[in-house]
Amino acid sequence: MAKLNNQEIVGGFTANLKQSFGPYLSLDGESFIFDTRPREFPLWLGYNASPLFGLVQHLETWTGNRSDSLERIETAYTELTQRLDETHSGKLQLNPAQTLKPPGLLYNYISLSILDQFPDEHHSISQEIGRQFHQVADEFGDLIQDPYVSGTNFEFGFELKDEFRNRFPVTRAGILTTPWPRLSHKYRFHLNLSYRENEMELFWQRLNLLFRNLQNDSVEYSEVGLSPPAHLESHYEFHESLIRAKATRNLPKKIRFESFLTKQLKTCSSNDLRMVVLDQKSYQQYREHILRMQREVYEPARQSPPEEFDMLFSSEKPLGILVLDGETIVAMSFAGRLELFRQERGVTRDPFFSDSHTYYSMDLTVASEFRGGLGRIMKQAMVLLAIENGVTALHGRNRDRLARGMWAINLSLGSYELQHLPNDYPGDGPYRDCIYYRCPLEWDELDLADFDLISDSISAMVNGLLLKNIIIENEPTT
């Protein structure tokens, strides 16, 4: 039975969900819009970059124990660092896996996976930070000196000139930052990938407002507020419930598959969407609709053949979900026992090949006009349906870079790479490697008292507020 080290994990800290995700923060009753304080472990991921939820989906994060799963993740992390030609960020300490505590290993693996899969986003944001800060430095050069910017690390800073050192009202603009140690007139700011575009724009507006007030204290501070993403509450609720299901083998009623998907479909689209759970009999009714959906969305090389669907629904306990708009399929997802899919590359070499409780995620398709949230909901729904049917893990394949959005969703559910298959996809185009992954759906038995501790700490963990206490085995090298 797993047992948590309570002191090491939380130290009595309890976080409020809406105040601690992303840039939102409240300290001692004072609210801030942007938390830009430097951290040894940068907040590359936040509420808007949900892969970091994967950190809380591993029991090893909470117990600090090493396990067979952790050894496989350690291998995935080590191989990933070896594949990369250069570190994407000097602020992400790529320490050897053996020197990291289990949570540190998971944090680095998830963060590095995302930085590897989304280099364009990282580059564009770093370029924008450099551009915006140079504009600030040029416009307010009479107020500051020694400006520096490192867009790659999402950070910048400056020193106030003597006559302005005691007049910089950072908190009035809703920005929380930390002066350099023992130098209260030198400021540094760290941004991160979790900021949405409108938040980034607002940040630079507020920083400009600070400097204009420094030039002329009659400049007034307008009231500003930002709303968390609409899905935040349900997203958090889902992950908390998924942890409970992994720990107790029982899904809470409020998040059983059917009620979860019905509720989510009402919130994700103005259309009157409905779901159908397929079995061997109902499959025949929708077979041609499924094949038509494949033809409409995928080129021939990426379509699953009809025989594969027929094989799945002639097997024991197939899993199939359809979402329909009227009589038209707009999303679908299928999974079946791993050993049924021996024709897929990597399956016969899978160490879990003969495990009848391990399923293969055969297909997840969303019509183009319904993308932008429904894919995540379908993946979460399949996870819930699998748990209700006694499945202990989902395995699958993601194409490097080209399926990065789905890989980010898989990471958020606790997935990790089980095999890396180079040049796996046919053709001469780029990004032909395959990420063959495992998504575990159960934990070793856990005391419910320990689960309550985890539940109280999830929001703080996801936002990085507890990372320093539980991740660092040795101080990172500089």
ZAMARGU-4260 file (C-alpha; in steps of 0.2 Angstrom, whole numbers, plus 5000, padded with zeros to 4 digits):
<rodrens>
0) 5000/5000/5000 | 5007/5017/4995 | 5010/5029/5009 | 5013/5048/5007 | 5026/5058/5015
5) 5014/5072/5021 | 5027/5085/5027 | 5037/5083/5011 | 5022/5085/5000 | 5012/5100/5006
10) 5019/5107/5022 | 5001/5113/5026 | 4998/5122/5010 | 4981/5123/5003 | 4978/5132/4987
15) 4962/5140/4979 | 4959/5134/4962 | 4954/5150/4953 | 4967/5160/4962 | 4982/5149/4958
20) 4981/5144/4940 | 4990/5153/4926 | 4994/5171/4929 | 4981/5173/4943 | 4987/5175/4961
25) 4981/5181/4978 | 4993/5184/4992 | 4987/5190/5009 | 4971/5197/5002 | 4980/5207/4988
30) 4976/5202/4971 | 4988/5201/4956 | 4985/5198/4938 | 5002/5192/4933 | 5014/5182/4944
35) 5031/5185/4935 | 5042/5180/4950 | 5058/5170/4944 | 5058/5152/4949 | 5071/5138/4949
40) 5058/5128/4940 | 5050/5139/4927 | 5032/5138/4924 | 5033/5134/4906 | 5016/5125/4908
45) 5000/5131/4916 | 4981/5131/4915 | 4982/5135/4897 | 4995/5121/4893 | 4986/5107/4902
50) 5000/5094/4899 | 5006/5098/4917 | 4991/5090/4923 | 5001/5074/4919 | 5012/5077/4934
55) 4998/5074/4946 | 4992/5059/4937 | 5007/5048/4942 | 5007/5040/4960 | 5026/5042/4960
60) 5024/5061/4961 | 5015/5060/4978 | 5024/5045/4986 | 5042/5049/4979 | 5044/5031/4976
65) 5052/5023/4961 | 5043/5010/4951 | 5043/5000/4935 | 5033/5014/4927 | 5045/5027/4933
70) 5060/5017/4925 | 5051/5017/4909 | 5048/5036/4910 | 5067/5038/4915 | 5071/5029/4899
75) 5060/5040/4889 | 5067/5056/4896 | 5085/5050/4894 | 5082/5046/4875 | 5073/5062/4872
80) 5087/5072/4879 | 5099/5062/4868 | 5088/5066/4852 | 5088/5084/4855 | 5102/5094/4847
85) 5101/5108/4859 | 5092/5113/4875 | 5076/5123/4871 | 5078/5133/4887 | 5093/5137/4898
90) 5080/5138/4912 | 5075/5120/4911 | 5088/5111/4920 | 5091/5095/4910 | 5099/5085/4925
95) 5103/5067/4922 | 5087/5057/4926 | 5096/5047/4940 | 5099/5064/4950 | 5080/5069/4950
100) 5067/5064/4962 | 5052/5056/4954 | 5042/5072/4953 | 5057/5081/4946 | 5059/5068/4932
105) 5041/5068/4928 | 5041/5088/4927 | 5056/5088/4916 | 5050/5075/4905 | 5033/5083/4902
110) 5041/5100/4900 | 5054/5095/4888 | 5041/5085/4878 | 5031/5100/4875 | 5046/5111/4871
115) 5051/5098/4858 | 5034/5097/4850 | 5030/5115/4850 | 5046/5124/4845 | 5037/5136/4833
120) 5026/5143/4848 | 5041/5144/4859 | 5051/5154/4845 | 5037/5166/4841 | 5033/5170/4860
125) 5052/5173/4863 | 5053/5184/4848 | 5038/5194/4854 | 5045/5196/4871 | 5061/5203/4864
130) 5052/5215/4852 | 5040/5221/4866 | 5054/5224/4878 | 5065/5233/4866 | 5051/5245/4863
135) 5049/5248/4882 | 5068/5251/4884 | 5068/5263/4869 | 5053/5273/4875 | 5058/5274/4893
140) 5077/5274/4892 | 5077/5290/4903 | 5070/5279/4918 | 5080/5263/4917 | 5098/5257/4914
145) 5106/5240/4911 | 5091/5232/4902 | 5093/5214/4897 | 5081/5202/4889 | 5083/5183/4885
150) 5068/5179/4875 | 5072/5161/4874 | 5070/5160/4893 | 5055/5171/4893 | 5064/5184/4904
155) 5069/5202/4905 | 5075/5214/4918 | 5082/5232/4921 | 5088/5243/4934 | 5079/5259/4939
160) 5090/5275/4939 | 5093/5283/4956 | 5079/5296/4956 | 5066/5283/4952 | 5071/5269/4963
165) 5058/5271/4977 | 5044/5276/4965 | 5040/5260/4955 | 5023/5255/4959 | 5023/5237/4952
170) 5009/5230/4962 | 4997/5244/4958 | 4997/5238/4940 | 4993/5220/4946 | 5011/5213/4943
175) 5020/5203/4956 | 5039/5201/4953 | 5054/5200/4964 | 5069/5212/4964 | 5086/5205/4963
180) 5093/5199/4980 | 5098/5214/4990 | 5095/5226/4976 | 5078/5232/4977 | 5080/5244/4962
185) 5084/5230/4950 | 5069/5220/4943 | 5067/5204/4933 | 5052/5197/4926 | 5048/5179/4920
190) 5034/5175/4908 | 5028/5158/4902 | 5020/5148/4889 | 5003/5147/4898 | 4999/5165/4894
195) 4985/5167/4881 | 4987/5180/4868 | 4976/5193/4876 | 4985/5190/4893 | 5001/5194/4885
200) 4995/5210/4877 | 4988/5215/4893 | 5004/5212/4902 | 5014/5224/4891 | 5000/5237/4892
205) 5001/5236/4911 | 5020/5237/4911 | 5019/5253/4900 | 5007/5260/4912 | 5019/5258/4926
210) 5032/5268/4917 | 5020/5282/4911 | 5015/5284/4930 | 5033/5285/4934 | 5035/5299/4922
215) 5019/5307/4927 | 5010/5302/4943 | 4994/5309/4937 | 4992/5294/4926 | 4978/5283/4933
220) 4977/5265/4935 | 4961/5258/4927 | 4953/5242/4935 | 4958/5227/4925 | 4952/5209/4927
225) 4954/5193/4917 | 4943/5178/4917 | 4950/5160/4918 | 4946/5149/4903 | 4928/5143/4904
230) 4933/5125/4905 | 4945/5127/4920 | 4933/5121/4933 | 4927/5105/4924 | 4945/5102/4918
235) 4951/5102/4936 | 4936/5092/4942 | 4940/5079/4929 | 4958/5076/4934 | 4954/5075/4952
240) 4941/5062/4949 | 4953/5053/4937 | 4965/5052/4952 | 4951/5045/4963 | 4947/5032/4950
245) 4965/5027/4949 | 4967/5026/4967 | 4951/5017/4971 | 4946/5008/4955 | 4929/5017/4956
250) 4923/5032/4946 | 4913/5045/4956 | 4895/5046/4950 | 4897/5064/4945 | 4910/5060/4932
255) 4904/5043/4925 | 4907/5042/4907 | 4889/5045/4901 | 4886/5060/4913 | 4903/5067/4909
260) 4901/5067/4890 | 4883/5073/4890 | 4888/5088/4901 | 4904/5092/4890 | 4894/5091/4874
265) 4882/5104/4880 | 4896/5116/4884 | 4908/5114/4869 | 4896/5118/4855 | 4880/5127/4851
270) 4874/5112/4841 | 4863/5099/4849 | 4876/5085/4849 | 4872/5068/4856 | 4882/5053/4859
275) 4881/5035/4855 | 4890/5021/4863 | 4893/5007/4851 | 4893/4988/4854 | 4893/4974/4842
280) 4875/4976/4837 | 4874/4995/4835 | 4890/4996/4825 | 4882/4988/4810 | 4869/5003/4810
285) 4883/5016/4809 | 4897/5006/4800 | 4895/5016/4783 | 4894/5032/4792 | 4910/5028/4801
290) 4919/5024/4785 | 4912/5040/4777 | 4919/5050/4791 | 4936/5042/4788 | 4936/5046/4770
295) 4931/5064/4773 | 4944/5068/4786 | 4959/5057/4781 | 4969/5054/4765 | 4969/5036/4760
300) 4986/5032/4768 | 4979/5037/4785 | 4962/5029/4784 | 4959/5013/4795 | 4953/4999/4783
305) 4935/4993/4785 | 4941/4976/4790 | 4949/4984/4806 | 4933/4991/4812 | 4924/4975/4808
310) 4938/4965/4818 | 4936/4977/4833 | 4917/4975/4834 | 4918/4956/4832 | 4929/4955/4847
315) 4925/4954/4866 | 4922/4971/4874 | 4925/4983/4860 | 4925/5002/4865 | 4917/5014/4853
320) 4910/5032/4855 | 4901/5042/4842 | 4896/5060/4843 | 4882/5065/4831 | 4875/5082/4825
325) 4858/5076/4819 | 4863/5060/4809 | 4880/5066/4805 | 4895/5059/4814 | 4906/5074/4820
330) 4918/5065/4832 | 4922/5046/4835 | 4934/5036/4846 | 4938/5018/4846 | 4949/5006/4857
335) 4951/4987/4859 | 4962/4974/4866 | 4980/4977/4861 | 4983/4960/4854 | 4970/4963/4841
340) 4981/4976/4833 | 4997/4966/4829 | 4997/4974/4812 | 5001/4991/4819 | 5020/4994/4820
345) 5026/4993/4838 | 5012/4982/4845 | 5020/4965/4844 | 5036/4973/4853 | 5025/4980/4866
350) 5030/4972/4883 | 5011/4972/4887 | 5006/4964/4871 | 4998/4949/4880 | 4989/4959/4893
355) 4970/4957/4890 | 4967/4973/4901 | 4978/4984/4890 | 4969/4992/4876 | 4975/5000/4860
360) 4968/5017/4855 | 4963/5013/4837 | 4956/5030/4831 | 4951/5047/4837 | 4943/5058/4824
365) 4935/5075/4825 | 4927/5084/4810 | 4937/5100/4806 | 4923/5112/4810 | 4921/5105/4828
370) 4940/5105/4833 | 4946/5116/4847 | 4941/5106/4862 | 4931/5091/4857 | 4946/5081/4854
375) 4952/5083/4872 | 4934/5079/4878 | 4933/5063/4867 | 4950/5057/4874 | 4945/5060/4892
380) 4928/5051/4888 | 4937/5036/4881 | 4948/5035/4897 | 4932/5035/4908 | 4924/5022/4897
385) 4939/5011/4898 | 4940/5012/4917 | 4922/5008/4918 | 4926/4992/4908 | 4940/4986/4918
390) 4954/4992/4906 | 4970/4996/4916 | 4980/5005/4902 | 4977/5013/4885 | 4991/5012/4872
395) 4992/5021/4856 | 5003/5030/4842 | 5005/5049/4839 | 5015/5056/4825 | 5029/5067/4830
400) 5025/5086/4828 | 5010/5083/4817 | 5000/5075/4831 | 5007/5086/4844 | 4990/5093/4850
405) 4984/5075/4854 | 5001/5071/4862 | 4999/5086/4874 | 4982/5079/4879 | 4989/5062/4881
410) 5003/5069/4892 | 4990/5078/4903 | 4982/5061/4906 | 4998/5053/4913 | 5005/5045/4896
415) 5023/5043/4892 | 5033/5036/4878 | 5035/5017/4878 | 5044/5016/4861 | 5051/5029/4849
420) 5049/5023/4831 | 5060/5033/4819 | 5055/5035/4801 | 5039/5025/4805 | 5027/5034/4794
425) 5028/5032/4775 | 5033/5046/4763 | 5046/5059/4761 | 5039/5073/4771 | 5046/5079/4788
430) 5041/5072/4805 | 5039/5054/4801 | 5044/5047/4819 | 5031/5039/4829 | 5028/5041/4848
435) 5021/5024/4854 | 5014/5028/4871 | 5006/5020/4887 | 4993/5029/4897 | 4991/5020/4914
440) 4973/5020/4921 | 4976/5013/4939 | 4987/5015/4954 | 4993/5004/4968 | 4980/5004/4982
445) 4980/5021/4991 | 4973/5026/5008 | 4958/5038/5005 | 4966/5049/5018 | 4980/5051/5007
450) 4969/5055/4992 | 4961/5069/5002 | 4978/5076/5004 | 4982/5075/4986 | 4965/5083/4981
455) 4969/5098/4992 | 4986/5100/4983 | 4982/5097/4965 | 4979/5115/4960 | 4995/5121/4969
460) 5005/5106/4961 | 4999/5110/4943 | 5003/5129/4945 | 5021/5124/4951 | 5019/5131/4969
465) 5024/5115/4977 | 5037/5110/4964 | 5053/5116/4973 | 5049/5106/4989 | 5047/5090/4981
470) 5057/5090/4964 | 5074/5095/4968 | 5086/5081/4974 | 5102/5091/4971 | 5102/5110/4968
475) 5102/5112/4949 | 5118/5118/4941 | 5119/5135/4933
</rodrens>
